[in-house]
Amino acid sequence: MMKNRTYFPFLIESIGALMAILFVLIPAPAARILNIQNTLITAGGIISAFAIAYLSSKIFALREERADRQHEINILSEKLTLFRRLLYYVMTSDKFRSEEKESDLFAAMEKICGSSNWQTVTAARFDYSLSEIPEYYAPCNKIAQYNEHFNDTGISIQHKNEVSDILTRIDVKYKSKEFNGSILSEIASEFHSHYLPMLERLTLQNTGIPDSLTKIFQSLFIIMISGVLLPIILQSITVNDNLNIYLTLLFVWVTSMSLIIFLINFYNFLMEDVHMVKTRG
């Protein structure tokens, strides 16, 4: 794929230069210009109609895929919020606070948990951006390396039920388990190696418009302008033969180049789509 993409610009430039030379050296006679304009309008209209129909269906499919990914993002975001709330209950327990407040472990928890008082608001929800997610990797890794047991008795009594509920909602395998340092370390490790990378990847996929799709729209727009709109306008006004020939051949050249670029971008878009399908499969 990379070799093809490196080769494409040279191909486009070569074809464009050859067409420009031919149009300058042996331009079509004035008698054929009207037919060329009509052909250009017809071809541009057909290509545009086909492309718009396909892209419309593809955009609808992409929207459905984004909705599915957003559902997964919401689940992972909720898990991350629960983990942050869990750390808050650990940090605010008297036993842990007295033993670990000055340690790097406490600093790592504080980095993930945050300094505001949202943790006690059970309805609090967060959407994590691509700039925020990477900030949690190193602190999670630090907590994952913590192997000393922190017994369930270290959690404040009023928070024990909340902690039990959080553990179950993060993963059902923790249901009815006694909270301790090993579980905390295991959960942090899962976020570092699994949950955070997945959340980051899905968020990235749901951010912005695919570059290949944007390029397709750009080349399609030029095709519609130079291959349909401008030739129609040219037929609607009176110009001398030389200018008529020059403008028509210019429109043919621009439309042809845009069509080649459109086909290349369309090919790249299809290859990316096939690659994504294989990856999902």
C-alpha positions as CSV (number, residue, x, y, z in Angstrom):
1,M,0.0,0.0,0.0
2,M,2.8,2.4,0.9
3,K,4.6,1.7,-2.4
4,N,1.4,2.4,-4.3
5,R,0.8,5.7,-2.5
6,T,4.4,6.8,-3.3
7,Y,3.9,5.9,-7.0
8,F,0.5,7.7,-7.4
9,P,1.7,11.3,-7.3
10,F,4.2,10.6,-10.1
11,L,1.5,8.9,-12.1
12,I,-0.9,11.9,-11.7
13,E,1.8,14.4,-12.6
14,S,2.8,12.5,-15.7
15,I,-0.7,12.1,-17.0
16,G,-1.5,15.7,-16.2
17,A,1.6,17.0,-18.0
18,L,0.9,14.8,-21.1
19,M,-2.7,15.9,-21.3
20,A,-1.6,19.6,-21.0
21,I,0.9,19.2,-23.8
22,L,-1.6,17.5,-26.1
23,F,-4.2,20.2,-25.5
24,V,-1.7,22.9,-26.3
25,L,-0.2,21.3,-29.3
26,I,-3.2,19.7,-31.0
27,P,-6.4,21.3,-29.5
28,A,-9.8,20.2,-30.6
29,P,-11.4,22.2,-33.4
30,A,-14.2,24.7,-32.5
31,A,-16.8,22.4,-34.3
32,R,-16.2,19.7,-31.7
33,I,-16.2,21.8,-28.6
34,L,-20.0,21.7,-28.0
35,N,-19.9,17.9,-28.2
36,I,-17.0,17.8,-25.8
37,Q,-18.9,20.1,-23.3
38,N,-22.0,17.9,-23.5
39,T,-19.9,14.7,-23.0
40,L,-18.2,16.4,-20.0
41,I,-21.5,17.4,-18.5
42,T,-23.0,13.9,-18.9
43,A,-19.9,12.1,-17.6
44,G,-19.5,14.5,-14.7
45,G,-23.1,14.1,-13.8
46,I,-23.1,10.3,-13.9
47,I,-19.9,10.0,-11.9
48,S,-21.1,12.5,-9.3
49,A,-24.5,10.8,-9.0
50,F,-22.8,7.4,-8.5
51,A,-20.3,8.7,-6.0
52,I,-22.9,10.7,-4.0
53,A,-25.2,7.6,-3.8
54,Y,-22.3,5.4,-2.6
55,L,-20.9,7.9,-0.2
56,S,-24.3,8.5,1.3
57,S,-24.8,4.8,2.0
58,K,-21.3,4.6,3.4
59,I,-21.7,7.6,5.6
60,F,-24.9,6.0,7.0
61,A,-22.9,2.8,7.7
62,L,-20.1,4.8,9.3
63,R,-22.6,6.5,11.5
64,E,-23.9,3.2,12.7
65,E,-20.4,1.9,13.4
66,R,-19.7,5.1,15.4
67,A,-22.8,4.5,17.4
68,D,-21.7,1.0,18.2
69,R,-18.2,2.2,19.2
70,Q,-19.7,5.0,21.3
71,H,-21.6,2.4,23.3
72,E,-18.4,0.6,24.0
73,I,-16.7,4.0,24.8
74,N,-19.4,4.7,27.3
75,I,-19.0,1.4,29.0
76,L,-15.2,1.8,29.3
77,S,-15.6,5.5,30.4
78,E,-17.9,4.3,33.2
79,K,-15.4,1.7,34.3
80,L,-12.7,4.3,34.4
81,T,-14.9,6.6,36.4
82,L,-15.7,3.8,38.8
83,F,-11.9,3.1,39.2
84,R,-11.3,6.7,40.0
85,R,-14.0,6.7,42.6
86,L,-12.6,3.5,44.1
87,L,-9.2,5.2,44.5
88,Y,-11.0,8.1,46.2
89,Y,-12.4,5.7,48.8
90,V,-9.0,4.1,49.3
91,M,-7.2,7.5,49.6
92,T,-9.7,8.9,52.1
93,S,-9.6,5.9,54.4
94,D,-7.7,6.7,57.7
95,K,-5.4,3.7,57.6
96,F,-4.2,4.2,54.0
97,R,-3.9,8.0,54.4
98,S,-1.8,7.7,57.5
99,E,0.5,5.1,56.0
100,E,0.9,6.2,52.4
101,K,0.1,9.9,52.0
102,E,3.6,10.9,51.3
103,S,4.4,8.0,48.9
104,D,4.6,7.8,45.1
105,L,1.6,5.4,45.3
106,F,-0.6,8.1,46.8
107,A,0.6,10.6,44.2
108,A,-0.3,8.1,41.4
109,M,-3.8,7.6,42.9
110,E,-4.3,11.3,43.3
111,K,-3.3,11.8,39.6
112,I,-6.0,9.4,38.5
113,C,-8.6,10.4,41.0
114,G,-8.4,14.2,40.6
115,S,-8.7,16.9,43.2
116,S,-12.3,17.9,42.9
117,N,-15.2,16.6,45.0
118,W,-17.1,14.8,42.2
119,Q,-16.3,11.3,43.7
120,T,-19.2,11.5,46.1
121,V,-21.7,12.4,43.4
122,T,-23.0,9.0,42.2
123,A,-24.5,10.5,39.0
124,A,-21.2,11.9,37.9
125,R,-20.3,10.9,34.3
126,F,-17.2,11.8,32.2
127,D,-16.3,11.8,28.5
128,Y,-12.5,11.2,28.3
129,S,-10.7,13.0,25.5
130,L,-7.6,11.7,23.6
131,S,-5.5,14.2,25.6
132,E,-6.7,12.9,29.0
133,I,-6.5,9.1,28.5
134,P,-2.7,8.9,28.1
135,E,-2.3,10.7,31.4
136,Y,-3.7,7.7,33.3
137,Y,-1.2,5.1,31.9
138,A,1.8,5.8,34.1
139,P,-0.2,6.2,37.4
140,C,-2.1,2.9,36.6
141,N,1.2,1.2,36.0
142,K,2.5,2.5,39.3
143,I,-0.5,1.2,41.2
144,A,-0.2,-2.1,39.4
145,Q,3.2,-2.6,40.9
146,Y,1.8,-2.2,44.4
147,N,1.8,-5.7,45.9
148,E,1.3,-5.1,49.6
149,H,-2.1,-6.2,51.0
150,F,-4.5,-3.4,51.9
151,N,-7.2,-5.2,53.8
152,D,-10.9,-4.6,53.5
153,T,-10.9,-3.3,57.1
154,G,-8.8,-0.3,55.9
155,I,-11.8,1.1,54.0
156,S,-14.0,3.4,56.0
157,I,-17.1,1.6,57.2
158,Q,-19.5,4.0,55.4
159,H,-17.9,3.3,52.1
160,K,-17.7,-0.6,52.2
161,N,-20.9,-1.1,50.3
162,E,-19.9,1.5,47.7
163,V,-16.5,-0.3,47.2
164,S,-18.2,-3.7,46.9
165,D,-20.6,-2.3,44.2
166,I,-17.7,-0.6,42.3
167,L,-15.7,-3.8,42.2
168,T,-18.7,-5.7,40.8
169,R,-19.4,-3.1,38.2
170,I,-15.8,-3.0,37.0
171,D,-15.8,-6.7,36.6
172,V,-18.2,-9.4,37.9
173,K,-15.2,-11.6,38.8
174,Y,-14.7,-9.3,41.8
175,K,-18.2,-9.8,43.1
176,S,-18.3,-10.7,46.8
177,K,-14.5,-10.6,47.0
178,E,-12.7,-8.9,50.0
179,F,-11.0,-5.8,48.8
180,N,-7.2,-5.7,49.3
181,G,-4.0,-4.4,47.7
182,S,-3.8,-7.4,45.4
183,I,-7.2,-6.7,43.8
184,L,-6.3,-3.0,43.6
185,S,-3.1,-3.9,41.8
186,E,-4.9,-6.3,39.5
187,I,-7.5,-3.8,38.5
188,A,-4.9,-1.1,37.8
189,S,-3.0,-3.5,35.7
190,E,-6.1,-4.3,33.7
191,F,-6.7,-0.6,33.1
192,H,-3.1,-0.1,32.0
193,S,-2.9,-3.0,29.6
194,H,-6.5,-3.4,28.4
195,Y,-9.2,-0.9,29.3
196,L,-7.2,2.3,28.6
197,P,-5.7,1.2,25.3
198,M,-9.1,0.1,24.1
199,L,-10.8,3.3,25.2
200,E,-8.1,5.3,23.5
201,R,-8.3,3.3,20.3
202,L,-12.1,3.5,20.1
203,T,-12.1,7.2,20.9
204,L,-9.6,7.9,18.2
205,Q,-11.7,6.0,15.7
206,N,-14.7,8.1,16.6
207,T,-12.9,11.4,16.4
208,G,-13.0,13.4,13.2
209,I,-13.6,12.3,9.6
210,P,-11.4,9.6,7.9
211,D,-8.8,11.4,5.8
212,S,-9.5,9.3,2.7
213,L,-13.2,10.2,2.9
214,T,-12.4,13.9,3.1
215,K,-10.2,13.6,0.0
216,I,-12.9,11.8,-1.9
217,F,-15.3,14.6,-1.1
218,Q,-12.8,17.2,-2.2
219,S,-12.1,15.6,-5.6
220,L,-15.8,14.9,-6.1
221,F,-16.6,18.6,-5.5
222,I,-14.0,19.6,-8.1
223,I,-15.5,17.1,-10.6
224,M,-19.0,18.6,-10.1
225,I,-17.7,22.2,-10.5
226,S,-15.4,21.7,-13.5
227,G,-17.3,18.8,-15.1
228,V,-20.9,20.0,-14.7
229,L,-21.4,23.5,-13.4
230,L,-18.8,25.5,-15.3
231,P,-19.5,23.8,-18.7
232,I,-23.2,24.5,-18.3
233,I,-22.4,28.2,-17.5
234,L,-20.0,28.3,-20.5
235,Q,-22.8,27.1,-22.8
236,S,-25.1,29.7,-21.4
237,I,-23.0,32.7,-22.3
238,T,-21.5,34.0,-25.5
239,V,-17.7,33.8,-25.9
240,N,-15.3,33.7,-28.9
241,D,-14.2,30.4,-30.3
242,N,-10.6,30.6,-29.0
243,L,-11.7,31.3,-25.4
244,N,-14.4,28.7,-25.7
245,I,-11.8,26.1,-26.8
246,Y,-9.4,27.1,-24.1
247,L,-11.9,27.0,-21.3
248,T,-13.5,23.7,-22.4
249,L,-10.1,22.0,-22.6
250,L,-9.2,23.5,-19.2
251,F,-12.4,22.0,-17.7
252,V,-11.6,18.7,-19.4
253,W,-8.1,18.7,-17.9
254,V,-9.2,19.7,-14.4
255,T,-12.1,17.1,-14.4
256,S,-9.8,14.4,-15.7
257,M,-7.2,15.0,-13.0
258,S,-9.8,15.2,-10.4
259,L,-11.3,11.9,-11.6
260,I,-8.0,10.2,-11.4
261,I,-7.4,11.6,-7.9
262,F,-11.0,10.6,-7.0
263,L,-10.4,7.0,-8.1
264,I,-7.1,6.7,-6.2
265,N,-8.7,8.1,-3.0
266,F,-11.7,5.9,-3.5
267,Y,-9.3,2.9,-3.9
268,N,-7.5,3.8,-0.7
269,F,-10.8,4.3,1.1
270,L,-11.9,0.8,0.1
271,M,-8.6,-0.7,1.2
272,E,-8.8,1.0,4.6
273,D,-12.4,-0.2,4.9
274,V,-11.5,-3.8,4.0
275,H,-8.6,-3.6,6.5
276,M,-10.9,-2.4,9.3
277,V,-13.4,-5.2,8.5
278,K,-10.6,-7.8,8.7
279,T,-9.4,-6.3,12.0
280,R,-12.9,-6.4,13.5
281,G,-13.3,-9.9,12.2
